Amino acid sequence: MLQRILVWDVPTRVFHWSLALSFAGAYVTAESERYRDIHLALGYVLLGLLVFRLVWGLVGTAYARFSAFTFTPSQVKAYLLGLLSKQPQHYVGHNPAGGVAIFALLALGLLISVSGLGLEWEIGDEDFMEELHEIAANLMLVVVLVHIAGVLISSVLHRENLVRAMFTGYKQSATAVGITRAHVGLGVVLLVAIVGFLGWYLV
């Protein structure tokens, strides 16, 4: 019998949607000198979020920890083959494909942030940093689009609304155990810090 369990804590959800919005905003403002301050502000938010996620991946709740979605290449292959056969193995937390996407997004996000700081602070060769920044951003966009497609496909095959789960934090499972704390306070602090920083930087 399926039961409703809490899987995603509040800080993880705040991180997820804040990262999506900050990356999207930074991407669309990248070529406009008029919105340069917005681009930079969102870039700093992106970096701050990534630093938070690296820490939370070590000390956070069960399904948010890196150990919960670190899979071997054979496990990733088996999961992808399962998608093709329309009989994928179900995971309460991140599935192997999602795990790969998360690590790719973290790595590319850090590369974008470092190259962006290099450009802003005039560190290293400007042309190299600019090209690296642009390539990393475009690669991250590709990973984001593939991730969205994977979420939609998994939602259909598993008959489970994964997008809604990342808003509510809850999923259905017959055997898995949910987390006991949502860490609402930390999530609120993270959100306030983001909004406060943007307000301070852009005013």
N, CA, C and O of each residue as an XYZ file, in Angstrom:
812
protein
N       0.845     -1.199      0.000
C       0.000      0.000      0.000
C       0.886      1.257      0.000
O       1.808      1.381      0.806
N       0.591      2.167     -0.902
C       1.370      3.381     -1.005
C       1.088      4.331      0.154
O      -0.051      4.501      0.588
N       2.164      4.943      0.637
C       2.028      5.935      1.695
C       2.693      7.236      1.261
O       3.651      7.231      0.488
N       2.182      8.332      1.761
C       2.738      9.650      1.449
C       3.877      9.925      2.416
O       3.672      9.976      3.629
N       5.083     10.102      1.876
C       6.251     10.326      2.727
C       6.969     11.608      2.309
O       6.919     12.015      1.149
N       7.637     12.235      3.277
C       8.416     13.440      3.001
C       9.797     13.041      2.503
O      10.532     12.334      3.192
N      10.142     13.491      1.316
C      11.414     13.138      0.693
C      12.358     14.345      0.585
O      13.538     14.255      0.922
N      11.820     15.464      0.114
C      12.657     16.641     -0.122
C      12.445     17.680      0.970
O      11.336     18.181      1.152
N      13.508     17.999      1.693
C      13.419     19.011      2.740
C      13.279     20.401      2.119
O      13.488     20.572      0.918
N      12.928     21.381      2.933
C      12.692     22.745      2.437
C      13.958     23.386      1.861
O      13.878     23.984      0.788
N      15.125     23.294      2.516
C      16.330     23.887      1.909
C      16.640     23.329      0.527
O      17.059     24.072     -0.361
N      16.437     22.027      0.335
C      16.683     21.419     -0.976
C      15.737     21.985     -2.017
O      16.136     22.248     -3.151
N      14.489     22.171     -1.632
C      13.505     22.724     -2.570
C      13.797     24.189     -2.884
O      13.692     24.613     -4.035
N      14.162     24.956     -1.869
C      14.510     26.361     -2.093
C      15.730     26.454     -3.002
O      15.776     27.282     -3.912
N      16.719     25.596     -2.746
C      17.918     25.569     -3.590
C      17.551     25.255     -5.035
O      17.989     25.943     -5.957
N      16.755     24.225     -5.226
C      16.413     23.757     -6.567
C      15.775     24.858     -7.411
O      16.228     25.144     -8.520
N      14.725     25.467     -6.880
C      14.001     26.469     -7.665
C      14.771     27.773     -7.760
O      14.674     28.471     -8.768
N      15.535     28.116     -6.731
C      16.342     29.339     -6.769
C      17.468     29.205     -7.782
O      17.783     30.157     -8.496
N      18.080     28.012     -7.846
C      19.130     27.774     -8.834
C      18.563     27.878    -10.247
O      19.171     28.487    -11.127
N      17.398     27.281    -10.454
C      16.767     27.321    -11.778
C      16.482     28.762    -12.201
O      16.760     29.142    -13.338
N      15.934     29.555    -11.298
C      15.586     30.938    -11.622
C      16.823     31.810    -11.803
O      16.876     32.641    -12.710
N      17.819     31.619    -10.936
C      19.025     32.453    -11.043
C      19.797     32.132    -12.320
O      20.316     33.039    -12.970
N      19.877     30.849    -12.686
C      20.566     30.491    -13.925
C      19.817     31.032    -15.136
O      20.423     31.607    -16.040
N      18.503     30.848    -15.153
C      17.698     31.339    -16.279
C      17.833     32.847    -16.416
O      18.005     33.369    -17.517
N      17.752     33.545    -15.278
C      17.863     34.994    -15.318
C      19.234     35.463    -15.771
O      19.351     36.402    -16.558
N      20.273     34.802    -15.268
C      21.635     35.170    -15.651
C      21.882     34.875    -17.127
O      22.591     35.618    -17.805
N      21.293     33.784    -17.619
C      21.507     33.394    -19.018
C      20.886     34.411    -19.977
O      21.512     34.802    -20.962
N      19.660     34.835    -19.687
C      18.963     35.736    -20.613
C      19.491     37.172    -20.521
O      19.252     37.972    -21.427
N      20.200     37.507    -19.448
C      20.750     38.860    -19.315
C      22.233     38.926    -19.670
O      22.860     39.976    -19.530
N      22.789     37.821    -20.124
C      24.241     37.732    -20.338
C      24.745     38.670    -21.430
O      25.856     39.189    -21.331
N      23.946     38.894    -22.467
C      24.428     39.664    -23.612
C      24.046     41.135    -23.549
O      24.361     41.886    -24.472
N      23.383     41.559    -22.501
C      22.899     42.937    -22.414
C      23.699     43.747    -21.394
O      23.733     43.406    -20.211
N      24.330     44.800    -21.848
C      25.064     45.678    -20.939
C      24.094     46.406    -19.998
O      24.447     46.758    -18.873
N      22.895     46.617    -20.473
C      21.870     47.298    -19.675
C      21.530     46.515    -18.409
O      21.265     47.103    -17.360
N      21.541     45.183    -18.514
C      21.178     44.330    -17.376
C      22.407     43.681    -16.734
O      22.313     42.621    -16.116
N      23.542     44.330    -16.890
C      24.792     43.752    -16.387
C      24.744     43.532    -14.881
O      25.182     42.490    -14.394
N      24.215     44.506    -14.136
C      24.144     44.377    -12.678
C      23.267     43.195    -12.269
O      23.586     42.475    -11.323
N      22.165     43.002    -12.987
C      21.284     41.868    -12.697
C      22.008     40.559    -12.975
O      21.919     39.608    -12.199
N      22.720     40.525    -14.087
C      23.484     39.328    -14.455
C      24.507     38.987    -13.379
O      24.631     37.832    -12.972
N      25.233     39.994    -12.927
C      26.251     39.776    -11.897
C      25.625     39.342    -10.574
O      26.125     38.431     -9.914
N      24.537     39.994    -10.193
C      23.862     39.647     -8.936
C      23.388     38.204     -8.949
O      23.562     37.472     -7.975
N      22.791     37.803    -10.059
C      22.307     36.422    -10.173
C      23.469     35.437    -10.220
O      23.351     34.307     -9.746
N      24.583     35.865    -10.789
C      25.777     35.025    -10.799
C      26.305     34.773     -9.397
O      26.705     33.656     -9.067
N      26.305     35.811     -8.577
C      26.739     35.646     -7.189
C      25.764     34.746     -6.419
O      26.179     33.923     -5.603
N      24.477     34.912     -6.686
C      23.477     34.045     -6.046
C      23.711     32.595     -6.444
O      23.650     31.693     -5.609
N      23.978     32.382     -7.723
C      24.252     31.036     -8.230
C      25.429     30.409     -7.494
O      25.362     29.255     -7.072
N      26.504     31.173     -7.342
C      27.683     30.660     -6.652
C      27.365     30.353     -5.190
O      27.767     29.311     -4.672
N      26.652     31.246     -4.533
C      26.282     31.016     -3.141
C      25.428     29.782     -2.968
O      25.602     29.025     -2.013
N      24.503     29.577     -3.894
C      23.645     28.395     -3.848
C      24.457     27.112     -4.030
O      24.204     26.109     -3.362
N      25.418     27.151     -4.925
C      26.253     25.974     -5.171
C      27.085     25.622     -3.942
O      27.232     24.450     -3.595
N      27.623     26.642     -3.293
C      28.396     26.405     -2.069
C      27.499     25.785     -1.009
O      27.888     24.832     -0.334
N      26.295     26.334     -0.865
C      25.342     25.765      0.096
C      25.054     24.300     -0.232
O      25.031     23.452      0.660
N      24.834     24.007     -1.521
C      24.458     22.634     -1.905
C      25.596     21.653     -1.674
O      25.358     20.494     -1.337
N      26.835     22.108     -1.854
C      27.966     21.230     -1.586
C      28.015     20.847     -0.106
O      28.311     19.705      0.244
N      27.721     21.817      0.745
C      27.692     21.535      2.186
C      26.501     20.658      2.536
O      26.627     19.692      3.288
N      25.338     21.005      1.980
C      24.111     20.260      2.290
C      24.188     18.833      1.743
O      23.557     17.922      2.279
N      24.947     18.651      0.698
C      25.122     17.313      0.147
C      25.910     16.401      1.066
O      25.894     15.180      0.907
N      26.601     16.997      2.029
C      27.381     16.222      2.996
C      26.664     16.060      4.331
O      26.777     15.016      4.973
N      25.925     17.087      4.751
C      25.326     17.068      6.091
C      23.809     17.154      6.073
O      23.188     17.185      7.136
N      23.199     17.193      4.904
C      21.752     17.357      4.805
C      20.970     16.092      5.109
O      21.519     15.111      5.612
N      19.688     16.128      4.799
C      18.806     14.990      5.051
C      19.123     13.843      4.087
O      19.853     14.017      3.111
N      18.565     12.686      4.378
C      18.955     11.440      3.703
C      18.955     11.516      2.182
O      19.938     11.137      1.546
N      17.870     11.999      1.594
C      17.759     11.991      0.139
C      18.496     13.154     -0.520
O      18.686     13.158     -1.736
N      18.912     14.140      0.276
C      19.653     15.290     -0.256
C      21.152     15.043     -0.283
O      21.885     15.768     -0.956
N      21.618     14.035      0.436
C      23.060     13.779      0.510
C      23.570     13.151     -0.787
O      22.869     12.387     -1.451
N      24.804     13.494     -1.124
C      25.403     12.963     -2.343
C      25.448     11.438     -2.338
O      25.317     10.797     -3.381
N      25.634     10.874     -1.164
C      25.709      9.413     -1.064
C      24.415      8.741     -1.488
O      24.412      7.559     -1.831
N      23.311      9.485     -1.467
C      22.019      8.912     -1.828
C      21.816      8.821     -3.334
O      20.963      8.067     -3.803
N      22.602      9.588     -4.096
C      22.429      9.524     -5.553
C      23.764      9.446     -6.285
O      23.930      9.999     -7.372
N      24.702      8.752     -5.668
C      25.969      8.428     -6.330
C      25.872      6.997     -6.838
O      25.853      6.051     -6.051
N      25.811      6.843     -8.149
C      25.595      5.525     -8.750
C      26.782      5.129     -9.628
O      27.523      5.985    -10.111
N      26.948      3.839     -9.824
C      28.002      3.339    -10.705
C      27.553      3.483    -12.158
O      26.355      3.576    -12.424
N      28.494      3.504    -13.099
C      28.127      3.580    -14.516
C      27.169      2.464    -14.938
O      26.288      2.685    -15.769
N      27.339      1.266    -14.369
C      26.456      0.149    -14.729
C      25.027      0.398    -14.240
O      24.064      0.006    -14.900
N      24.894      1.040    -13.100
C      23.562      1.359    -12.593
C      22.887      2.417    -13.460
O      21.686      2.348    -13.723
N      23.666      3.385    -13.895
C      23.126      4.424    -14.781
C      22.687      3.797    -16.106
O      21.610      4.099    -16.621
N      23.534      2.921    -16.648
C      23.214      2.242    -17.908
C      21.953      1.406    -17.765
O      21.083      1.438    -18.635
N      21.849      0.660    -16.674
C      20.678     -0.193    -16.457
C      19.409      0.641    -16.353
O      18.357      0.249    -16.858
N      19.511      1.784    -15.702
C      18.327      2.641    -15.560
C      17.894      3.203    -16.916
O      16.705      3.224    -17.234
N      18.866      3.657    -17.711
C      18.545      4.213    -19.019
C      17.959      3.157    -19.947
O      17.037      3.442    -20.711
N      18.487      1.944    -19.882
C      17.928      0.855    -20.681
C      16.500      0.545    -20.225
O      15.638      0.202    -21.033
N      16.269      0.670    -18.922
C      14.928      0.471    -18.394
C      13.950      1.502    -18.925
O      12.779      1.196    -19.147
N      14.430      2.732    -19.132
C      13.574      3.773    -19.712
C      13.170      3.410    -21.130
O      12.028      3.621    -21.539
N      14.123      2.859    -21.877
C      13.835      2.470    -23.264
C      12.821      1.340    -23.326
O      12.005      1.278    -24.246
N      12.875      0.445    -22.341
C      11.931     -0.676    -22.308
C      10.632     -0.309    -21.602
O       9.721     -1.127    -21.470
N      10.571      0.952    -21.147
C       9.398      1.466    -20.427
C       9.157      0.723    -19.113
O       8.036      0.688    -18.606
N      10.222      0.129    -18.567
C      10.132     -0.546    -17.277
C      11.300     -0.129    -16.380
O      12.056     -0.981    -15.912
N      11.449      1.161    -16.142
C      12.585      1.630    -15.331
C      12.402      1.302    -13.861
O      11.285      1.239    -13.348
N      13.532      1.096    -13.197
C      13.477      0.872    -11.752
C      13.080      2.176    -11.075
O      13.529      3.255    -11.461
N      12.231      2.058    -10.059
C      11.735      3.246     -9.381
C      12.617      3.606     -8.188
O      13.010      2.736     -7.410
N      12.918      4.881     -8.053
C      13.701      5.392     -6.926
C      12.890      6.472     -6.229
O      12.294      7.331     -6.879
N      12.870      6.425     -4.910
C      12.140      7.453     -4.167
C      12.873      8.782     -4.256
O      12.253      9.828     -4.449
N      14.205      8.741     -4.116
C      15.012      9.952     -4.263
C      15.400     10.137     -5.717
O      14.637      9.783     -6.617
N      16.570     10.683     -5.950
C      17.039     10.874     -7.323
C      17.388      9.534     -7.954
O      18.045      8.699     -7.333
N      16.946      9.332     -9.191
C      17.323      8.128     -9.917
C      18.732      8.311    -10.489
O      19.266      9.419    -10.442
N      19.346      7.251    -11.030
C      20.715      7.360    -11.533
C      20.922      8.446    -12.580
O      21.937      9.143    -12.558
N      19.969      8.597    -13.498
C      20.096      9.639    -14.511
C      20.021     11.019    -13.865
O      20.768     11.925    -14.234
N      19.132     11.172    -12.914
C      19.019     12.438    -12.198
C      20.266     12.742    -11.404
O      20.688     13.895    -11.316
N      20.863     11.707    -10.821
C      22.095     11.888    -10.065
C      23.220     12.406    -10.936
O      23.959     13.308    -10.538
N      23.352     11.834    -12.130
C      24.374     12.294    -13.073
C      24.123     13.756    -13.439
O      25.054     14.559    -13.496
N      22.856     14.091    -13.686
C      22.499     15.462    -14.060
C      22.862     16.451    -12.950
O      23.359     17.543    -13.224
N      22.616     16.070    -11.718
C      22.905     16.966    -10.593
C      24.403     17.234    -10.480
O      24.817     18.383    -10.325
N      25.207     16.194    -10.556
C      26.653     16.385    -10.473
C      27.167     17.217    -11.651
O      28.076     18.032    -11.493
N      26.578     17.007    -12.832
C      26.968     17.790    -14.001
C      26.596     19.262    -13.815
O      27.371     20.155    -14.156
N      25.414     19.500    -13.274
C      24.963     20.875    -13.044
C      25.832     21.570    -12.004
O      26.165     22.745    -12.162
N      26.200     20.862    -10.951
C      27.062     21.443     -9.927
C      28.441     21.790    -10.505
O      28.975     22.871    -10.256
N      29.000     20.866    -11.272
C      30.327     21.094    -11.850
C      30.307     22.257    -12.841
O      31.181     23.123    -12.807
N      29.311     22.273    -13.719
C      29.217     23.342    -14.710
C      28.900     24.680    -14.046
O      29.410     25.722    -14.458
N      28.054     24.643    -13.016
C      27.737     25.864    -12.291
C      28.960     26.475    -11.644
O      29.141     27.693    -11.668
N      29.805     25.628    -11.061
C      31.044     26.118    -10.452
C      31.995     26.668    -11.513
O      32.674     27.670    -11.289
N      32.037     26.007    -12.664
C      32.895     26.475    -13.756
C      32.417     27.838    -14.269
O      33.222     28.725    -14.552
N      31.111     27.985    -14.383
C      30.533     29.269    -14.784
C      30.881     30.350    -13.769
O      31.263     31.461    -14.139
N      30.748     30.022    -12.499
C      30.999     30.998    -11.434
C      32.464     31.425    -11.393
O      32.771     32.612    -11.287
N      33.365     30.448    -11.477
C      34.801     30.751    -11.422
C      35.220     31.600    -12.621
O      35.961     32.571    -12.466
N      34.752     31.238    -13.806
C      35.119     32.012    -15.001
C      34.472     33.391    -14.963
O      35.062     34.366    -15.429
N      33.270     33.479    -14.414
C      32.607     34.768    -14.281
C      33.347     35.683    -13.327
O      33.507     36.875    -13.589
N      33.795     35.119    -12.221
C      34.591     35.904    -11.271
C      35.910     36.332    -11.912
O      36.390     37.442    -11.685
N      36.485     35.446    -12.707
C      37.728     35.783    -13.393
C      37.546     36.984    -14.307
O      38.419     37.849    -14.386
N      36.405     37.036    -15.001
C      36.119     38.165    -15.878
C      35.867     39.439    -15.081
O      36.378     40.506    -15.421
N      35.083     39.320    -14.029
C      34.724     40.492    -13.228
C      35.926     41.058    -12.485
O      36.087     42.274    -12.393
N      36.758     40.188    -11.963
C      37.912     40.626    -11.165
C      39.190     40.720    -11.995
O      40.268     40.992    -11.466
N      39.053     40.488    -13.320
C      40.182     40.587    -14.253
C      41.336     39.679    -13.853
O      42.485     40.105    -13.736
N      40.991     38.413    -13.649
C      41.980     37.393    -13.304
C      42.177     36.469    -14.509
O      41.199     35.965    -15.060
N      43.391     36.246    -14.914
C      43.654     35.354    -16.032
C      43.417     36.032    -17.371
O      43.151     37.232    -17.432
N      43.514     35.262    -18.431
C      43.334     35.772    -19.785
C      41.853     36.036    -20.049
O      41.026     35.136    -19.907
N      41.524     37.251    -20.428
C      40.124     37.646    -20.588
C      39.406     36.837    -21.664
O      38.281     36.382    -21.456
N      40.051     36.657    -22.805
C      39.419     35.917    -23.910
C      39.144     34.468    -23.509
O      38.087     33.915    -23.813
N      40.106     33.870    -22.827
C      39.931     32.476    -22.384
C      38.785     32.370    -21.391
O      37.940     31.482    -21.505
N      38.754     33.277    -20.412
C      37.711     33.251    -19.396
C      36.332     33.468    -20.017
O      35.358     32.817    -19.638
N      36.263     34.385    -20.968
C      34.985     34.679    -21.617
C      34.477     33.477    -22.396
O      33.293     33.145    -22.346
N      35.390     32.826    -23.120
C      35.000     31.645    -23.907
C      34.593     30.494    -22.986
O      33.614     29.794    -23.244
N      35.359     30.310    -21.910
C      35.045     29.263    -20.943
C      33.685     29.514    -20.296
O      32.891     28.592    -20.113
N      33.432     30.772    -19.954
C      32.171     31.167    -19.330
C      30.992     30.859    -20.256
O      29.975     30.320    -19.821
N      31.138     31.199    -21.508
C      30.061     31.006    -22.480
C      29.826     29.524    -22.768
O      28.683     29.071    -22.824
N      30.909     28.775    -22.950
C      30.779     27.341    -23.239
C      30.121     26.613    -22.067
O      29.221     25.796    -22.261
N      30.579     26.917    -20.843
C      30.017     26.271    -19.658
C      28.538     26.596    -19.494
O      27.742     25.730    -19.128
N      28.170     27.855    -19.768
C      26.761     28.258    -19.652
C      25.891     27.523    -20.670
O      24.791     27.075    -20.345
N      26.383     27.402    -21.894
C      25.615     26.703    -22.927
C      25.498     25.208    -22.627
O      24.453     24.602    -22.865
N      26.569     24.622    -22.107
C      26.527     23.212    -21.725
C      25.539     22.996    -20.577
O      24.810     22.004    -20.546
N      25.528     23.940    -19.640
C      24.598     23.830    -18.523
C      23.158     23.934    -19.008
O      22.279     23.240    -18.497
N      22.914     24.788    -19.982
C      21.567     24.889    -20.553
C      21.148     23.561    -21.172
O      20.007     23.129    -21.009
N      22.065     22.918    -21.878
C      21.771     21.614    -22.485
C      21.429     20.587    -21.411
O      20.462     19.837    -21.548
N      22.231     20.553    -20.332
C      21.982     19.611    -19.245
C      20.626     19.894    -18.588
O      19.889     18.970    -18.244
N      20.311     21.167    -18.422
C      19.022     21.549    -17.835
C      17.869     21.035    -18.695
O      16.905     20.474    -18.174
N      17.968     21.227    -20.012
C      16.907     20.781    -20.924
C      16.775     19.259    -20.916
O      15.664     18.728    -20.938
N      17.908     18.564    -20.883
C      17.880     17.095    -20.810
C      17.275     16.653    -19.478
O      16.506     15.694    -19.423
N      17.629     17.361    -18.411
C      17.086     17.057    -17.084
C      15.571     17.227    -17.058
O      14.857     16.387    -16.510
N      15.084     18.310    -17.649
C      13.638     18.552    -17.706
C      12.948     17.451    -18.491
O      11.898     16.954    -18.084
N      13.543     17.069    -19.623
C      12.974     15.988    -20.434
C      12.938     14.688    -19.642
O      11.958     13.945    -19.699
N      14.018     14.414    -18.897
C      14.076     13.199    -18.081
C      13.026     13.195    -16.991
O      12.421     12.161    -16.707
N      12.808     14.343    -16.383
C      11.783     14.452    -15.337
C      10.400     14.172    -15.908
O       9.601     13.463    -15.295
N      10.120     14.730    -17.079
C       8.816     14.522    -17.709
C       8.609     13.061    -18.106
O       7.534     12.495    -17.905
N       9.668     12.456    -18.677
C       9.580     11.051    -19.081
C       9.374     10.149    -17.862
O       8.520      9.263    -17.877
N      10.159     10.381    -16.810
C      10.032      9.580    -15.597
C       8.662      9.761    -14.947
O       8.085      8.811    -14.418
N       8.151     10.987    -14.993
C       6.830     11.250    -14.410
C       5.751     10.436    -15.112
O       4.840      9.905    -14.477
N       5.870     10.347    -16.434
C       4.877      9.591    -17.212
C       5.024      8.093    -16.961
O       4.034      7.408    -16.704
N       6.262      7.577    -17.035
C       6.489      6.143    -16.888
C       6.154      5.648    -15.480
O       5.639      4.543    -15.311
N       6.449      6.469    -14.479
C       6.193      6.065    -13.097
C       4.816      6.528    -12.594
O       4.399      6.214    -11.479
N       4.131      7.288    -13.461
C       2.832      7.857    -13.076
C       2.956      8.622    -11.756
O       2.179      8.436    -10.819
N       3.966      9.486    -11.729
C       4.293     10.239    -10.527
C       4.714     11.649    -10.928
O       5.607     11.815    -11.759
N       4.083     12.655    -10.351
C       4.375     14.039    -10.689
C       5.622     14.507     -9.940
O       5.537     14.958     -8.798
N       6.771     14.398    -10.590
C       8.037     14.740     -9.952
C       8.195     16.243     -9.755
O       8.854     16.682     -8.812
N       7.593     17.031    -10.641
C       7.650     18.488    -10.491
C       6.890     18.910     -9.244
O       7.378     19.720     -8.456
N       5.702     18.362     -9.069
C       4.914     18.686     -7.875
C       5.645     18.254     -6.607
O       5.601     18.952     -5.593
N       6.312     17.111     -6.663
C       7.043     16.612     -5.495
C       8.150     17.577     -5.072
O       8.441     17.713     -3.883
N       8.772     18.253     -6.057
C       9.825     19.200     -5.711
C       9.259     20.509     -5.156
O       9.998     21.323     -4.602
N       7.960     20.704     -5.305
C       7.299     21.840     -4.665
C       6.811     21.466     -3.262
O       7.019     22.213     -2.306
N       6.166     20.312     -3.151
C       5.569     19.917     -1.871
C       6.533     19.176     -0.960
O       6.416     19.239      0.264
N       7.497     18.466     -1.566
C       8.442     17.658     -0.795
C       7.985     16.225     -0.600
O       8.746     15.389     -0.113
N       6.741     15.933     -0.978
C       6.177     14.610     -0.700
C       6.099     13.729     -1.949
O       5.873     14.208     -3.061
N       6.296     12.412     -1.726
C       6.148     11.416     -2.776
C       5.407     10.213     -2.191
O       5.169     10.133     -0.986
N       5.049      9.281     -3.078
C       4.341      8.070     -2.657
C       5.290      6.878     -2.704
O       6.049      6.720     -3.660
N       5.244      6.046     -1.676
C       6.077      4.842     -1.661
C       5.444      3.784     -0.769
O       4.786      4.090      0.225
N       5.665      2.530     -1.155
C       5.125      1.427     -0.361
C       6.122      0.927      0.674
O       5.736      0.324      1.675
N       7.403      1.177      0.432
C       8.430      0.594      1.304
C       9.424      1.605      1.866
O       9.962      1.388      2.951
N       9.680      2.693      1.165
C      10.712      3.640      1.586
C      10.294      4.419      2.830
O       9.107      4.593      3.110
N      11.287      4.876      3.555
C      11.058      5.667      4.769
C      11.347      7.133      4.462
O      12.379      7.453      3.872
N      10.456      8.008      4.854
C      10.641      9.430      4.606
C      11.549     10.078      5.641
O      11.879      9.475      6.663
N      11.943     11.299      5.365
C      12.755     12.043      6.326
C      11.854     12.559      7.444
O      10.650     12.727      7.247
N      12.423     12.804      8.597
C      11.618     13.198      9.762
C      11.554     14.702      9.965
O      10.657     15.197     10.647
N      12.508     15.445      9.374
C      12.538     16.898      9.540
C      12.610     17.589      8.186
O      13.374     17.188      7.308
N      11.803     18.633      8.032
C      11.802     19.387      6.785
C      12.793     20.544      6.821
O      13.100     21.119      5.776
N      13.302     20.898      8.004
C      14.244     22.002      8.174
C      13.691     23.301      7.572
O      14.356     23.986      6.796
N      12.469     23.606      7.956
C      11.789     24.801      7.444
C      12.585     26.062      7.760
O      12.745     26.936      6.908
N      13.080     26.147      8.990
C      13.828     27.337      9.394
C      15.017     27.623      8.510
O      15.232     28.766      8.108
N      15.800     26.592      8.199
C      16.968     26.769      7.345
C      16.548     27.183      5.938
O      17.197     28.012      5.299
N      15.452     26.592      5.469
C      14.952     26.955      4.146
C      14.547     28.418      4.085
O      14.818     29.105      3.100
N      13.896     28.894      5.146
C      13.482     30.302      5.206
C      14.707     31.210      5.252
O      14.747     32.236      4.575
N      15.698     30.837      6.045
C      16.941     31.618      6.128
C      17.609     31.708      4.760
O      18.076     32.776      4.366
N      17.657     30.598      4.039
C      18.265     30.575      2.710
C      17.516     31.500      1.755
O      18.128     32.261      1.006
N      16.203     31.427      1.789
C      15.392     32.264      0.900
C      15.544     33.742      1.239
O      15.684     34.579      0.347
N      15.517     34.059      2.523
C      15.684     35.451      2.961
C      17.063     35.971      2.570
O      17.199     37.126      2.166
N      18.085     35.128      2.689
C      19.443     35.525      2.320
C      19.523     35.858      0.829
O      20.174     36.829      0.441
N      18.870     35.064      0.007
C      18.873     35.301     -1.439
C      18.187     36.618     -1.774
O      18.733     37.457     -2.490
N      16.979     36.782     -1.242
C      16.211     38.000     -1.515
C      16.923     39.223     -0.945
O      16.985     40.273     -1.584
N      17.459     39.073      0.269
C      18.168     40.181      0.894
C      19.397     40.601      0.101
O      19.657     41.792     -0.072
N      20.154     39.611     -0.383
C      21.348     39.930     -1.165
C      20.974     40.647     -2.452
O      21.599     41.645     -2.813
N      19.963     40.148     -3.144
C      19.552     40.776     -4.411
C      19.081     42.206     -4.164
O      19.402     43.116     -4.928
N      18.314     42.393     -3.086
C      17.852     43.731     -2.755
C      19.007     44.678     -2.454
O      19.014     45.829     -2.891
N      19.981     44.177     -1.701
C      21.151     44.993     -1.351
C      22.003     45.303     -2.557
O      22.458     46.436     -2.713
N      22.235     44.319     -3.420
C      23.144     44.480     -4.549
C      22.545     45.385     -5.631
O      23.252     46.174     -6.258
N      21.243     45.257     -5.837
C      20.617     45.956     -6.953
C      20.055     47.329     -6.619
O      19.684     48.086     -7.516
N      19.991     47.654     -5.332
C      19.454     48.971     -4.944
C      20.528     50.046     -5.127
O      20.277     51.220     -4.856
